[in-house]
Amino acid sequence: MDFNDKVILITGASSGLGAATAIYLAKLSAKLVLVGRKETNLKRIALYCEKSKGVKPLAITADVNEDLDAERIINETVEHYGKLDVLVNNAGVIGMGGIKNSSMETYDKVMTTNMRAVYHLTMLAVPHLTTTKGCIINVSCISSTKPSTMALAYNISKAALDHFTKCVALELAPDGIRVNSVNPGFVKTNLLKDIGLNEEQLAMFVANVVGNMPLKKAVEGDEVAALIAFLASDKAKSITGSNYIIDGGSILR
Ligand SMILES: NC(=O)c1ccc[n+]([C@@H]2O[C@H](COP(=O)([O-])OP(=O)(O)OC[C@H]3O[C@@H](n4cnc5c(N)ncnc54)[C@H](OP(=O)(O)O)[C@@H]3O)[C@@H](O)[C@H]2O)c1
């Protein structure tokens, strides 16, 4: 696979799966747009990508929840590269609690980042993706279909995202735009950093999750990145409206 001529925008590229995807695609010579709020982290990943093949990414410090920032992300991308080929809607947050012990603040924060921001950025990207006959990859989660009690708002945000993927895939197919999602199981990233567990509790939680995975291993970020790269490539030219699970078999029980 070679993305030499492709402009790929990744939200949430300053950490975790977004950073892993940026690094993976940089090795395949992609022209990258990296988006995140934490400028220092974003610049560190951008530099890492540049060292790979000498292609300097465009790093945009922005909050995808802010409408003006979303407009700026798309405008700066097109001003800089003249086009957009692939949008990876990866930025996401988790909020803990079920219906008895979460809050409307949690609901609003999670739904805004994981769904509203994706809706808005996609809307803004579509005219440019129409020109390039590009594609969209949304980063969902196995919790979109596997019920659990720990993070209700997060689970339903990802269920909404899966349906968004399918509806938009159907709408945009006549324009030659493909839309798919990747749905990972547990990956060690910063996602769970703010869920209120100390380091020891977090380590126990992770050991428990991994122990329950049939393959007994956490998914690695670059495995998810490879799946995203495949879906972004011409090898996936007949694939649209699909949700791709990558979870070490977690969903099987
Ligand atoms: N880790 C897992 O086990 C797992 C499993 C399934 C799905 N996922 C999904 O994978 C995606 C990435 O998560 P991760 O695990 O890589 O977590 P992470 O390490 O915490 O990374 C989250 C990324 O999203 C960005 N972000 C969050 N809110 C943002 C906002 N308002 N504006 C701009 N950027 C924002 C963060 O940027 P800043 O830090 O710069 O703000 C960061 O780069 C999420 O959609 C998540 O739901 C993760």
Ligand as a Chemical Component Dictionary entry (heavy atoms), coordinates in Angstrom:
data_LIG
# 
_chem_comp.id                   LIG 
_chem_comp.type                 NON-POLYMER 
_chem_comp.pdbx_formal_charge   0 
_chem_comp.three_letter_code    LIG 
# 
loop_
_chem_comp_atom.comp_id 
_chem_comp_atom.atom_id 
_chem_comp_atom.alt_atom_id 
_chem_comp_atom.type_symbol 
_chem_comp_atom.charge 
_chem_comp_atom.model_Cartn_x 
_chem_comp_atom.model_Cartn_y 
_chem_comp_atom.model_Cartn_z 
_chem_comp_atom.pdbx_ordinal 
LIG N1  N1  N 0  -8.469  2.471  23.722 1  
LIG C1  C1  C 0  -9.445  1.621  23.536 2  
LIG O1  O1  O 0  -9.522  0.566  24.191 3  
LIG C2  C2  C 0  -10.499 1.914  22.497 4  
LIG C3  C3  C 0  -11.366 0.877  22.143 5  
LIG C4  C4  C 0  -12.355 1.122  21.203 6  
LIG C5  C5  C 0  -12.465 2.358  20.619 7  
LIG N2  N2  N 1  -11.615 3.353  20.985 8  
LIG C6  C6  C 0  -11.790 4.670  20.344 9  
LIG O2  O2  O 0  -10.564 5.089  19.796 10 
LIG C7  C7  C 0  -10.590 6.500  19.655 11 
LIG C8  C8  C 0  -9.261  7.057  20.165 12 
LIG O3  O3  O 0  -9.160  6.773  21.545 13 
LIG P1  P1  P 0  -7.788  6.347  22.253 14 
LIG O4  O4  O 0  -8.040  5.052  22.903 15 
LIG O5  O5  O -1 -6.675  6.509  21.331 16 
LIG O6  O6  O 0  -7.754  7.424  23.434 17 
LIG P2  P2  P 0  -6.723  8.582  23.783 18 
LIG O7  O7  O 0  -5.330  8.048  23.855 19 
LIG O8  O8  O 0  -7.296  9.231  24.997 20 
LIG O9  O9  O 0  -6.825  9.569  22.548 21 
LIG C9  C9  C 0  -7.971  10.355 22.333 22 
LIG C10 C10 C 0  -7.635  11.399 21.294 23 
LIG O10 O10 O 0  -8.815  12.159 21.021 24 
LIG C11 C11 C 0  -8.481  13.535 21.091 25 
LIG N3  N3  N 0  -9.627  14.338 21.497 26 
LIG C12 C12 C 0  -10.516 14.084 22.473 27 
LIG N4  N4  N 0  -11.415 15.069 22.535 28 
LIG C13 C13 C 0  -11.068 15.966 21.577 29 
LIG C14 C14 C 0  -11.609 17.198 21.149 30 
LIG N5  N5  N 0  -12.687 17.725 21.735 31 
LIG N6  N6  N 0  -11.002 17.860 20.131 32 
LIG C15 C15 C 0  -9.895  17.341 19.539 33 
LIG N7  N7  N 0  -9.344  16.174 19.901 34 
LIG C16 C16 C 0  -9.929  15.505 20.913 35 
LIG C17 C17 C 0  -7.347  13.626 22.095 36 
LIG O11 O11 O 0  -6.622  14.804 21.839 37 
LIG P3  P3  P 0  -5.963  15.725 23.003 38 
LIG O12 O12 O 0  -5.442  14.769 24.038 39 
LIG O13 O13 O 0  -4.890  16.462 22.276 40 
LIG O14 O14 O 0  -7.058  16.552 23.497 41 
LIG C18 C18 C 0  -6.556  12.374 21.764 42 
LIG O15 O15 O 0  -5.671  12.623 20.697 43 
LIG C19 C19 C 0  -11.802 7.000  20.436 44 
LIG O16 O16 O 0  -12.847 7.324  19.544 45 
LIG C20 C20 C 0  -12.189 5.794  21.270 46 
LIG O17 O17 O 0  -13.545 5.756  21.588 47 
LIG C21 C21 C 0  -10.632 3.166  21.908 48 
# 
loop_
_chem_comp_bond.comp_id 
_chem_comp_bond.atom_id_1 
_chem_comp_bond.atom_id_2 
_chem_comp_bond.value_order 
_chem_comp_bond.pdbx_ordinal 
LIG N1  C1  SING 1  
LIG C1  O1  DOUB 2  
LIG C1  C2  SING 3  
LIG C2  C3  SING 4  
LIG C2  C21 DOUB 5  
LIG C3  C4  DOUB 6  
LIG C4  C5  SING 7  
LIG C5  N2  DOUB 8  
LIG N2  C6  SING 9  
LIG N2  C21 SING 10 
LIG C6  O2  SING 11 
LIG C6  C20 SING 12 
LIG O2  C7  SING 13 
LIG C7  C8  SING 14 
LIG C7  C19 SING 15 
LIG C8  O3  SING 16 
LIG O3  P1  SING 17 
LIG P1  O4  DOUB 18 
LIG P1  O5  SING 19 
LIG P1  O6  SING 20 
LIG O6  P2  SING 21 
LIG P2  O7  DOUB 22 
LIG P2  O8  SING 23 
LIG P2  O9  SING 24 
LIG O9  C9  SING 25 
LIG C9  C10 SING 26 
LIG C10 O10 SING 27 
LIG C10 C18 SING 28 
LIG O10 C11 SING 29 
LIG C11 N3  SING 30 
LIG C11 C17 SING 31 
LIG N3  C12 SING 32 
LIG N3  C16 SING 33 
LIG C12 N4  DOUB 34 
LIG N4  C13 SING 35 
LIG C13 C14 SING 36 
LIG C13 C16 DOUB 37 
LIG C14 N5  SING 38 
LIG C14 N6  DOUB 39 
LIG N6  C15 SING 40 
LIG C15 N7  DOUB 41 
LIG N7  C16 SING 42 
LIG C17 O11 SING 43 
LIG C17 C18 SING 44 
LIG O11 P3  SING 45 
LIG P3  O12 DOUB 46 
LIG P3  O13 SING 47 
LIG P3  O14 SING 48 
LIG C18 O15 SING 49 
LIG C19 O16 SING 50 
LIG C19 C20 SING 51 
LIG C20 O17 SING 52 
# 
